[in-house]
Amino acid sequence: MKQEAFPLIFERGGKGRRAFKLPSLDVPEVEAREKERYSAYFRTEAPLLPEVSEPELIRHYTGLSNRNFGVDTGFYPLGSCTMKYNPKINEKIARLPGLTDLHPYQPEETVQGALKLMYELKTMLAEITGMDDFTLQPAAGSHGEFTGLLIIRAALEAEGKKRRKVIAPDSAHGTNPASVSMAGFEAVSIPSDERGRVDLRALKDALDDDTAALMLTNPNTLGLFESDIVEIVEAVHAVGAYVYYDGANLNAIMGKSRPGDMGFDVVHLNVHKTFSTPHGGGGPGAGPVGVKAHLTPYLPLPRIEREGAEKGEARYTLIYNAPKSIGRVRGFAFSFGVLVRAYSYIRALGGKGLKQVSEDAVLNANYLLSRLKEAYDLPYPGPVKHEFVLSGSRQKAHGVRTLDIAKRLMDFGFHPPTIYFPLIVEEALMIEPTETETKETLDAFAEALLTIAREAATTPEVVKGAPQSTPVGRLDEALAARKPVVVYRPDKERS
Amino acid sequence: MTHPYLPLTDADRQAMFEALGISDISQLFADIPDDVRLKRDLHLPEGLSEAELLKTLQAFAQKNRSTESLIHFLGAGAYDHIIPAVVDAVIARSEFYTAYTPYQPELSQGGLQAMFEFQTMIASLTGMDAATSSHYDAHTALAEATLLSLRESKRKKIALSPALHPESRSVVRAYTAGWDVDMVHVPLRGGMIDLDALEATLKGGDISALLIQYPNFFGLIEPLDKIATLTQGYGSHLIVMSNPLSLALFQSPGAYGADIVCGDMQPLGIPLNFGGPYAGYFTVKERWLRKVPGRIVGETRDERGRRGYVLTLQTREQHIRREKATSNITSNQALMALASAVAMSAFGPEGLREMAEQNFHKAHYTLAAIEAQTPYRRVYDGLFFNEFLLGLDRPAVDVEQMGLKVGLLPGLPLSRLFPKTEAPEELADQWERLLLIAVTEKRTRVEIDALVAFLKQVANGEHESQIKPQIELEINDEGWRALKNDEAHGTSKQSDEEGQKA
């Protein structure tokens, strides 16, 4: 990555340049008299859009891409995000004209292949998770959480129960309580115990007849399997509440254990994590939601079903009507282009392959942890599953914060892990290597972190002055928030 | 086992077991209680090689009829537009698509800057001050806009136009399920919101926001100036969902004073994708910048004073504010917003305006030809952009089926979207016979004329078997033919020389 000033696209090009040519208009223009009716409604001021030629456009965006770090650039161990390799064949498949050039409102007989693909995907997801049915509608993980909570809300209402509380451990993803509020519930946080797991006593104290649900990630955000899961689920069900599975960490247990078998009623998955669909610089993802049979009436619309299979004439159809459904949580049916990639990934691995994925993800995490636990504090001991959380508290004693360690890792060519999460670990470094990394990469990353630990003790200014190798140095986030500049204005430059 | 995606060999695994002091992998899973351990293989098909996988997926693709193999006039929120080749060339760069949310700005300046540029473009197009970096789609953006209004107004009622996309209405209903909110449907007059009825609704002073689509679901240009004055006059918010392409031609909602403008970037650079992924946009006036849901990129400086970009105003967000966040959204549609930014950069202000104008001219040409050559008429006579509602004399789904046999989809039968019971009152009588027709710049005159000829045959009651078969799409080789003719007559060179002399 080169260090040089990089212009905005608005600062490139020149008046009248463009990177686009339309076919010439082959119909007569609207007559002047008719057009006159519209005159009061036409736009008078041109929007601020770039004026660049095609070569300039490509140099601009290629330049930007060179100032961006992806999984294909290097190791990207962002905890809880499962930054695994994205297979290239899936990109090719998702671009097949028979899959991309489909209008969502085409008659069903013209999209039988697409519908069959989605039907098979939901069937495979149900098998992987041990659930009875799936909706593929949610556009992201937190969107799945929201959908799942709406399903629980609808089910409780149907049972005549008015309940307000949704419980989640203090180690939960921030999306859990945020989704709870959006769905009109009250978020209740319970502490983790000294093992970093759900504190059973605290849970039982919190459970009552105002409890709608418990949201749980398993393995949790510390990378630890909730070994009391059977007892936890029983306790929640005993008060007539539902148990929700946040599937962010499913990559740890495929083919090993299934949320459905653990007793979860609702599950969401993140296909951009577990099933290798690209993270896209922040999206698009997809967050399918699985339910047990007793909750299928509440699934959102449209639903995809198969008819006539017994007669050997399977036909796939979208169901738009179901009286108990929570309705729609997005436009059209699903993020098809994302889900096609997830389908391809599952078919490429098969059942044995997915199990190997989880085994290697867990092995990589434990191996990396073993190389680091002498130099960094490990507040909650393993063995872990797919990720682990270290604390930078020892380094903090030298005046080096976890933020500094993260920035210093960039100088070694690595993307930093997730930091300052989960909140229950001081100066947290949350590391998820995934199964697609080699032992050599893990060793190199471990060496870098060991070096940084030594630097923290001997030359802390080196760590605190990082990064030195990136296009810009540490950015002033306080300035950005104090006087927000969120759009470019040619007449206004930040001073 | 070995697999191309899994680099560890058995030797690697063995070495790692030794380092961990274990003899096999099961020891790392020993904390999973026996009762919840899966003791069989997953019932999934065997893993496939790359070649087998491609073949399998190609077979699925071949069972579909793509829009490129049909002549179609489908729209209703998803539009078939030209996408410049540069769009895919950029979003296929893996530095963009294999990155995640830019939590570490020093390593993500490219993506952050692209988002900042996107925010600038869409805010300018909508006439607003600020934009987020994306939402899931138009419908969820509208629902989140509704929640923002409810939080700010503390009121408990939402007014909506029945000319709002039916799926938007449904999504807003689902999103507000836990909010104890009433939805008030303001009646239509002539396909647009009835201003008298709107005023009567607003008068109570308890409406949080009016949700309106522009151009609306039936393609009509609502009089936003009057609507804004009325709505805001009663202290309600005006939330407009808008097709961004139309805004290159029509006055922006921001210019009329809208409080929030949202919508879908799909028409600008995003393939139809069978309904997704698309990208919702969300733009506001300055005063709500700190209240909006979703990620925002802001400009700042590094310690040496160099310009750079970061995710900003993060204290609104779930990872910091948890249950008090303005939304639960994290992952958004960054790559699709990038696609749109690239498309908008390619079009430029003039190209985008021309594209919008072509949509306008072609849709008006189509309507004029249908009305001149068939008995079918447009249901409403209001001003429109690239979409209009046509009244037929028989069920629209039957006409669709007839068209399909000859490779032509004449538009969307509204009865396929929702039942008559949910139809706007003024359309209920003819609900089954309504066809929503969208005409983009991609539809050629030949295709439009084929649609008109088809509708004429339908109206004449010609038997299905007589309907003209699908036209062969011609290769555009007129220029080439002209050149060859010139060569044959030996005129080409001559005229060149003459040109030089002149």
Chai-1 contact restraints between the chains, C-beta under 6 A:
chainA,res_idxA,chainB,res_idxB,connection_type,confidence,min_distance_angstrom,max_distance_angstrom,comment,restraint_id
A,I9,B,E117,contact,1.0,0.0,6.0,A-B,restraint_1
A,I9,B,S345,contact,1.0,0.0,6.0,A-B,restraint_2
A,R18,B,G348,contact,1.0,0.0,6.0,A-B,restraint_3
A,R18,B,G351,contact,1.0,0.0,6.0,A-B,restraint_4
A,A19,B,A346,contact,1.0,0.0,6.0,A-B,restraint_5
A,F20,B,P84,contact,1.0,0.0,6.0,A-B,restraint_6
A,F20,B,A346,contact,1.0,0.0,6.0,A-B,restraint_7
A,F20,B,F347,contact,1.0,0.0,6.0,A-B,restraint_8
A,F20,B,G351,contact,1.0,0.0,6.0,A-B,restraint_9
A,L22,B,E354,contact,1.0,0.0,6.0,A-B,restraint_10
A,L25,B,Q358,contact,1.0,0.0,6.0,A-B,restraint_11
A,D26,B,R445,contact,1.0,0.0,6.0,A-B,restraint_12
A,V27,B,H361,contact,1.0,0.0,6.0,A-B,restraint_13
A,V27,B,K362,contact,1.0,0.0,6.0,A-B,restraint_14
A,V27,B,Y365,contact,1.0,0.0,6.0,A-B,restraint_15
A,V27,B,R445,contact,1.0,0.0,6.0,A-B,restraint_16
A,E29,B,H361,contact,1.0,0.0,6.0,A-B,restraint_17
A,V30,B,H361,contact,1.0,0.0,6.0,A-B,restraint_18
A,V30,B,H364,contact,1.0,0.0,6.0,A-B,restraint_19
A,Y38,B,L383,contact,1.0,0.0,6.0,A-B,restraint_20
A,Y41,B,I221,contact,1.0,0.0,6.0,A-B,restraint_21
A,Y41,B,F250,contact,1.0,0.0,6.0,A-B,restraint_22
A,Y41,B,Q251,contact,1.0,0.0,6.0,A-B,restraint_23
A,R43,B,F250,contact,1.0,0.0,6.0,A-B,restraint_24
A,R43,B,Q251,contact,1.0,0.0,6.0,A-B,restraint_25
A,A46,B,P349,contact,1.0,0.0,6.0,A-B,restraint_26
A,P47,B,S124,contact,1.0,0.0,6.0,A-B,restraint_27
A,P47,B,L125,contact,1.0,0.0,6.0,A-B,restraint_28
A,P47,B,P349,contact,1.0,0.0,6.0,A-B,restraint_29
A,L48,B,S124,contact,1.0,0.0,6.0,A-B,restraint_30
A,L49,B,M121,contact,1.0,0.0,6.0,A-B,restraint_31
A,L49,B,M344,contact,1.0,0.0,6.0,A-B,restraint_32
A,L49,B,G348,contact,1.0,0.0,6.0,A-B,restraint_33
A,L49,B,P349,contact,1.0,0.0,6.0,A-B,restraint_34
A,P50,B,S345,contact,1.0,0.0,6.0,A-B,restraint_35
A,E51,B,G348,contact,1.0,0.0,6.0,A-B,restraint_36
A,L57,B,V86,contact,1.0,0.0,6.0,A-B,restraint_37
A,L57,B,S345,contact,1.0,0.0,6.0,A-B,restraint_38
A,Y61,B,V90,contact,1.0,0.0,6.0,A-B,restraint_39
A,L64,B,G110,contact,1.0,0.0,6.0,A-B,restraint_40
A,L64,B,Q113,contact,1.0,0.0,6.0,A-B,restraint_41
A,L64,B,A114,contact,1.0,0.0,6.0,A-B,restraint_42
A,S65,B,R93,contact,1.0,0.0,6.0,A-B,restraint_43
A,S65,B,E95,contact,1.0,0.0,6.0,A-B,restraint_44
A,S65,B,F96,contact,1.0,0.0,6.0,A-B,restraint_45
A,S65,B,G110,contact,1.0,0.0,6.0,A-B,restraint_46
A,R67,B,Q109,contact,1.0,0.0,6.0,A-B,restraint_47
A,R67,B,G110,contact,1.0,0.0,6.0,A-B,restraint_48
A,N68,B,E95,contact,1.0,0.0,6.0,A-B,restraint_49
A,N68,B,A99,contact,1.0,0.0,6.0,A-B,restraint_50
A,N68,B,S108,contact,1.0,0.0,6.0,A-B,restraint_51
A,N68,B,G110,contact,1.0,0.0,6.0,A-B,restraint_52
A,N68,B,G111,contact,1.0,0.0,6.0,A-B,restraint_53
A,F69,B,L107,contact,1.0,0.0,6.0,A-B,restraint_54
A,G70,B,S94,contact,1.0,0.0,6.0,A-B,restraint_55
A,G70,B,E95,contact,1.0,0.0,6.0,A-B,restraint_56
A,G70,B,T98,contact,1.0,0.0,6.0,A-B,restraint_57
A,G70,B,A99,contact,1.0,0.0,6.0,A-B,restraint_58
A,V71,B,T98,contact,1.0,0.0,6.0,A-B,restraint_59
A,D72,B,S94,contact,1.0,0.0,6.0,A-B,restraint_60
A,D72,B,T98,contact,1.0,0.0,6.0,A-B,restraint_61
A,C81,B,Y100,contact,1.0,0.0,6.0,A-B,restraint_62
A,N86,B,T98,contact,1.0,0.0,6.0,A-B,restraint_63
A,I89,B,E50,contact,1.0,0.0,6.0,A-B,restraint_64
A,I93,B,L57,contact,1.0,0.0,6.0,A-B,restraint_65
A,L96,B,A61,contact,1.0,0.0,6.0,A-B,restraint_66
A,P97,B,S66,contact,1.0,0.0,6.0,A-B,restraint_67
A,P97,B,E68,contact,1.0,0.0,6.0,A-B,restraint_68
A,G98,B,A61,contact,1.0,0.0,6.0,A-B,restraint_69
A,G98,B,Q62,contact,1.0,0.0,6.0,A-B,restraint_70
A,G98,B,N64,contact,1.0,0.0,6.0,A-B,restraint_71
A,G98,B,S66,contact,1.0,0.0,6.0,A-B,restraint_72
A,L99,B,A61,contact,1.0,0.0,6.0,A-B,restraint_73
A,T100,B,P271,contact,1.0,0.0,6.0,A-B,restraint_74
A,T100,B,N273,contact,1.0,0.0,6.0,A-B,restraint_75
A,D101,B,S66,contact,1.0,0.0,6.0,A-B,restraint_76
A,D101,B,T67,contact,1.0,0.0,6.0,A-B,restraint_77
A,D101,B,E68,contact,1.0,0.0,6.0,A-B,restraint_78
A,L102,B,N64,contact,1.0,0.0,6.0,A-B,restraint_79
A,L102,B,L272,contact,1.0,0.0,6.0,A-B,restraint_80
A,L102,B,F274,contact,1.0,0.0,6.0,A-B,restraint_81
A,H103,B,T67,contact,1.0,0.0,6.0,A-B,restraint_82
A,H103,B,L74,contact,1.0,0.0,6.0,A-B,restraint_83
A,H103,B,A78,contact,1.0,0.0,6.0,A-B,restraint_84
A,H103,B,L272,contact,1.0,0.0,6.0,A-B,restraint_85
A,P104,B,A78,contact,1.0,0.0,6.0,A-B,restraint_86
A,P104,B,F274,contact,1.0,0.0,6.0,A-B,restraint_87
A,P104,B,G275,contact,1.0,0.0,6.0,A-B,restraint_88
A,Y105,B,L74,contact,1.0,0.0,6.0,A-B,restraint_89
A,Y105,B,A76,contact,1.0,0.0,6.0,A-B,restraint_90
A,Y105,B,L412,contact,1.0,0.0,6.0,A-B,restraint_91
A,T110,B,R65,contact,1.0,0.0,6.0,A-B,restraint_92
A,V111,B,N64,contact,1.0,0.0,6.0,A-B,restraint_93
A,Q112,B,K63,contact,1.0,0.0,6.0,A-B,restraint_94
A,G113,B,F60,contact,1.0,0.0,6.0,A-B,restraint_95
A,G113,B,K63,contact,1.0,0.0,6.0,A-B,restraint_96
A,G113,B,N64,contact,1.0,0.0,6.0,A-B,restraint_97
A,A114,B,N64,contact,1.0,0.0,6.0,A-B,restraint_98
A,A114,B,F274,contact,1.0,0.0,6.0,A-B,restraint_99
A,L117,B,F60,contact,1.0,0.0,6.0,A-B,restraint_100
A,M124,B,L44,contact,1.0,0.0,6.0,A-B,restraint_101
A,E127,B,L42,contact,1.0,0.0,6.0,A-B,restraint_102
A,E127,B,H43,contact,1.0,0.0,6.0,A-B,restraint_103
A,A139,B,Y136,contact,1.0,0.0,6.0,A-B,restraint_104
A,A140,B,S331,contact,1.0,0.0,6.0,A-B,restraint_105
A,S142,B,N328,contact,1.0,0.0,6.0,A-B,restraint_106
A,S142,B,T330,contact,1.0,0.0,6.0,A-B,restraint_107
A,F146,B,N328,contact,1.0,0.0,6.0,A-B,restraint_108
A,L150,B,A177,contact,1.0,0.0,6.0,A-B,restraint_109
A,G174,B,Q318,contact,1.0,0.0,6.0,A-B,restraint_110
A,G174,B,H319,contact,1.0,0.0,6.0,A-B,restraint_111
A,G174,B,R322,contact,1.0,0.0,6.0,A-B,restraint_112
A,T175,B,Q318,contact,1.0,0.0,6.0,A-B,restraint_113
A,T175,B,N328,contact,1.0,0.0,6.0,A-B,restraint_114
A,T175,B,T330,contact,1.0,0.0,6.0,A-B,restraint_115
A,P177,B,R322,contact,1.0,0.0,6.0,A-B,restraint_116
A,P177,B,E323,contact,1.0,0.0,6.0,A-B,restraint_117
A,A178,B,Q318,contact,1.0,0.0,6.0,A-B,restraint_118
A,A178,B,A325,contact,1.0,0.0,6.0,A-B,restraint_119
A,A178,B,N328,contact,1.0,0.0,6.0,A-B,restraint_120
A,S179,B,N328,contact,1.0,0.0,6.0,A-B,restraint_121
A,S181,B,E323,contact,1.0,0.0,6.0,A-B,restraint_122
A,M182,B,N328,contact,1.0,0.0,6.0,A-B,restraint_123
A,A183,B,G178,contact,1.0,0.0,6.0,A-B,restraint_124
A,G184,B,G178,contact,1.0,0.0,6.0,A-B,restraint_125
A,G184,B,W179,contact,1.0,0.0,6.0,A-B,restraint_126
A,A187,B,E323,contact,1.0,0.0,6.0,A-B,restraint_127
A,F225,B,D31,contact,1.0,0.0,6.0,A-B,restraint_128
A,F225,B,I32,contact,1.0,0.0,6.0,A-B,restraint_129
A,S227,B,D31,contact,1.0,0.0,6.0,A-B,restraint_130
A,V230,B,D35,contact,1.0,0.0,6.0,A-B,restraint_131
A,G255,B,L42,contact,1.0,0.0,6.0,A-B,restraint_132
A,K256,B,F29,contact,1.0,0.0,6.0,A-B,restraint_133
A,K256,B,L38,contact,1.0,0.0,6.0,A-B,restraint_134
A,S257,B,I32,contact,1.0,0.0,6.0,A-B,restraint_135
A,S257,B,V36,contact,1.0,0.0,6.0,A-B,restraint_136
A,S257,B,R37,contact,1.0,0.0,6.0,A-B,restraint_137
A,S257,B,L38,contact,1.0,0.0,6.0,A-B,restraint_138
A,R258,B,L38,contact,1.0,0.0,6.0,A-B,restraint_139
A,D261,B,V36,contact,1.0,0.0,6.0,A-B,restraint_140
A,M262,B,V36,contact,1.0,0.0,6.0,A-B,restraint_141
A,P278,B,Y97,contact,1.0,0.0,6.0,A-B,restraint_142
A,P278,B,T98,contact,1.0,0.0,6.0,A-B,restraint_143
A,H279,B,Y100,contact,1.0,0.0,6.0,A-B,restraint_144
A,G280,B,Y97,contact,1.0,0.0,6.0,A-B,restraint_145
A,G280,B,A334,contact,1.0,0.0,6.0,A-B,restraint_146
A,G280,B,L335,contact,1.0,0.0,6.0,A-B,restraint_147
A,G281,B,F96,contact,1.0,0.0,6.0,A-B,restraint_148
A,G281,B,A99,contact,1.0,0.0,6.0,A-B,restraint_149
A,G281,B,G111,contact,1.0,0.0,6.0,A-B,restraint_150
A,G281,B,A334,contact,1.0,0.0,6.0,A-B,restraint_151
A,G281,B,L335,contact,1.0,0.0,6.0,A-B,restraint_152
A,G282,B,T101,contact,1.0,0.0,6.0,A-B,restraint_153
A,G282,B,N332,contact,1.0,0.0,6.0,A-B,restraint_154
A,G282,B,A334,contact,1.0,0.0,6.0,A-B,restraint_155
A,G283,B,S331,contact,1.0,0.0,6.0,A-B,restraint_156
A,G283,B,N332,contact,1.0,0.0,6.0,A-B,restraint_157
A,G283,B,Q333,contact,1.0,0.0,6.0,A-B,restraint_158
A,G283,B,A334,contact,1.0,0.0,6.0,A-B,restraint_159
A,P284,B,P277,contact,1.0,0.0,6.0,A-B,restraint_160
A,P284,B,Q333,contact,1.0,0.0,6.0,A-B,restraint_161
A,P284,B,M336,contact,1.0,0.0,6.0,A-B,restraint_162
A,G285,B,S331,contact,1.0,0.0,6.0,A-B,restraint_163
A,I326,B,A174,contact,1.0,0.0,6.0,A-B,restraint_164
A,G327,B,S170,contact,1.0,0.0,6.0,A-B,restraint_165
A,G327,B,R173,contact,1.0,0.0,6.0,A-B,restraint_166
A,G327,B,A174,contact,1.0,0.0,6.0,A-B,restraint_167
A,R328,B,E167,contact,1.0,0.0,6.0,A-B,restraint_168
A,R328,B,S170,contact,1.0,0.0,6.0,A-B,restraint_169
A,R328,B,V171,contact,1.0,0.0,6.0,A-B,restraint_170
A,R328,B,A174,contact,1.0,0.0,6.0,A-B,restraint_171
A,V329,B,A174,contact,1.0,0.0,6.0,A-B,restraint_172
A,R330,B,Y136,contact,1.0,0.0,6.0,A-B,restraint_173
A,R330,B,D137,contact,1.0,0.0,6.0,A-B,restraint_174
A,R330,B,H139,contact,1.0,0.0,6.0,A-B,restraint_175
A,R330,B,T140,contact,1.0,0.0,6.0,A-B,restraint_176
A,G331,B,D137,contact,1.0,0.0,6.0,A-B,restraint_177
A,G331,B,H139,contact,1.0,0.0,6.0,A-B,restraint_178
A,G331,B,E167,contact,1.0,0.0,6.0,A-B,restraint_179
A,F332,B,G275,contact,1.0,0.0,6.0,A-B,restraint_180
A,F332,B,G276,contact,1.0,0.0,6.0,A-B,restraint_181
A,A333,B,G275,contact,1.0,0.0,6.0,A-B,restraint_182
A,S335,B,G276,contact,1.0,0.0,6.0,A-B,restraint_183
A,S335,B,P277,contact,1.0,0.0,6.0,A-B,restraint_184
A,F336,B,N273,contact,1.0,0.0,6.0,A-B,restraint_185
A,F336,B,F274,contact,1.0,0.0,6.0,A-B,restraint_186
A,F336,B,G275,contact,1.0,0.0,6.0,A-B,restraint_187
A,F336,B,G276,contact,1.0,0.0,6.0,A-B,restraint_188
A,G337,B,N273,contact,1.0,0.0,6.0,A-B,restraint_189
A,G337,B,P277,contact,1.0,0.0,6.0,A-B,restraint_190
A,V338,B,P277,contact,1.0,0.0,6.0,A-B,restraint_191
A,S344,B,L53,contact,1.0,0.0,6.0,A-B,restraint_192
A,R347,B,L48,contact,1.0,0.0,6.0,A-B,restraint_193
A,R347,B,L53,contact,1.0,0.0,6.0,A-B,restraint_194
A,A348,B,G47,contact,1.0,0.0,6.0,A-B,restraint_195
A,A348,B,L48,contact,1.0,0.0,6.0,A-B,restraint_196
A,A348,B,L53,contact,1.0,0.0,6.0,A-B,restraint_197
A,L349,B,G47,contact,1.0,0.0,6.0,A-B,restraint_198
A,G350,B,L44,contact,1.0,0.0,6.0,A-B,restraint_199
A,G350,B,E46,contact,1.0,0.0,6.0,A-B,restraint_200
A,G350,B,G47,contact,1.0,0.0,6.0,A-B,restraint_201
A,G351,B,D41,contact,1.0,0.0,6.0,A-B,restraint_202
A,G351,B,L42,contact,1.0,0.0,6.0,A-B,restraint_203
A,G351,B,L44,contact,1.0,0.0,6.0,A-B,restraint_204
A,G353,B,H3,contact,1.0,0.0,6.0,A-B,restraint_205
A,G353,B,G47,contact,1.0,0.0,6.0,A-B,restraint_206
A,Q356,B,M1,contact,1.0,0.0,6.0,A-B,restraint_207
A,E359,B,I25,contact,1.0,0.0,6.0,A-B,restraint_208
A,D360,B,L6,contact,1.0,0.0,6.0,A-B,restraint_209
A,D360,B,L8,contact,1.0,0.0,6.0,A-B,restraint_210
A,V362,B,L28,contact,1.0,0.0,6.0,A-B,restraint_211
A,L363,B,M16,contact,1.0,0.0,6.0,A-B,restraint_212
A,N366,B,L20,contact,1.0,0.0,6.0,A-B,restraint_213
A,N366,B,L28,contact,1.0,0.0,6.0,A-B,restraint_214
A,Y367,B,M16,contact,1.0,0.0,6.0,A-B,restraint_215
A,S370,B,A19,contact,1.0,0.0,6.0,A-B,restraint_216
A,S370,B,L20,contact,1.0,0.0,6.0,A-B,restraint_217
A,P383,B,L28,contact,1.0,0.0,6.0,A-B,restraint_218
A,M410,B,L107,contact,1.0,0.0,6.0,A-B,restraint_219
A,H415,B,L107,contact,1.0,0.0,6.0,A-B,restraint_220
A,P416,B,Q104,contact,1.0,0.0,6.0,A-B,restraint_221
A,E435,B,L6,contact,1.0,0.0,6.0,A-B,restraint_222
A,T436,B,Y5,contact,1.0,0.0,6.0,A-B,restraint_223
A,T438,B,P7,contact,1.0,0.0,6.0,A-B,restraint_224
A,K439,B,D12,contact,1.0,0.0,6.0,A-B,restraint_225
A,P467,B,E106,contact,1.0,0.0,6.0,A-B,restraint_226
A,T470,B,E106,contact,1.0,0.0,6.0,A-B,restraint_227
A,P471,B,Q109,contact,1.0,0.0,6.0,A-B,restraint_228
A,V472,B,E106,contact,1.0,0.0,6.0,A-B,restraint_229
A,V472,B,D302,contact,1.0,0.0,6.0,A-B,restraint_230
A,V472,B,R306,contact,1.0,0.0,6.0,A-B,restraint_231
A,V472,B,G308,contact,1.0,0.0,6.0,A-B,restraint_232
A,G473,B,D302,contact,1.0,0.0,6.0,A-B,restraint_233
A,G473,B,E303,contact,1.0,0.0,6.0,A-B,restraint_234
A,G473,B,R304,contact,1.0,0.0,6.0,A-B,restraint_235
A,R474,B,E303,contact,1.0,0.0,6.0,A-B,restraint_236
A,L475,B,P105,contact,1.0,0.0,6.0,A-B,restraint_237
A,L475,B,T300,contact,1.0,0.0,6.0,A-B,restraint_238
A,L475,B,D302,contact,1.0,0.0,6.0,A-B,restraint_239
A,L475,B,G308,contact,1.0,0.0,6.0,A-B,restraint_240
A,L475,B,V310,contact,1.0,0.0,6.0,A-B,restraint_241
A,D476,B,T300,contact,1.0,0.0,6.0,A-B,restraint_242
A,D476,B,R301,contact,1.0,0.0,6.0,A-B,restraint_243
A,E477,B,V310,contact,1.0,0.0,6.0,A-B,restraint_244
A,L479,B,T300,contact,1.0,0.0,6.0,A-B,restraint_245
A,A480,B,G298,contact,1.0,0.0,6.0,A-B,restraint_246
A,A480,B,T300,contact,1.0,0.0,6.0,A-B,restraint_247
A,A480,B,V310,contact,1.0,0.0,6.0,A-B,restraint_248
A,A480,B,T312,contact,1.0,0.0,6.0,A-B,restraint_249
A,A481,B,T312,contact,1.0,0.0,6.0,A-B,restraint_250
A,A481,B,L313,contact,1.0,0.0,6.0,A-B,restraint_251
A,P484,B,G298,contact,1.0,0.0,6.0,A-B,restraint_252
A,P484,B,T312,contact,1.0,0.0,6.0,A-B,restraint_253
A,V485,B,G298,contact,1.0,0.0,6.0,A-B,restraint_254
A,V485,B,E299,contact,1.0,0.0,6.0,A-B,restraint_255
A,V486,B,Q119,contact,1.0,0.0,6.0,A-B,restraint_256
A,V486,B,A130,contact,1.0,0.0,6.0,A-B,restraint_257
A,V486,B,I296,contact,1.0,0.0,6.0,A-B,restraint_258
A,V486,B,G298,contact,1.0,0.0,6.0,A-B,restraint_259
A,V487,B,Q119,contact,1.0,0.0,6.0,A-B,restraint_260
A,V487,B,T120,contact,1.0,0.0,6.0,A-B,restraint_261
A,V487,B,A123,contact,1.0,0.0,6.0,A-B,restraint_262
A,Y488,B,T120,contact,1.0,0.0,6.0,A-B,restraint_263
A,R494,B,E299,contact,1.0,0.0,6.0,A-B,restraint_264
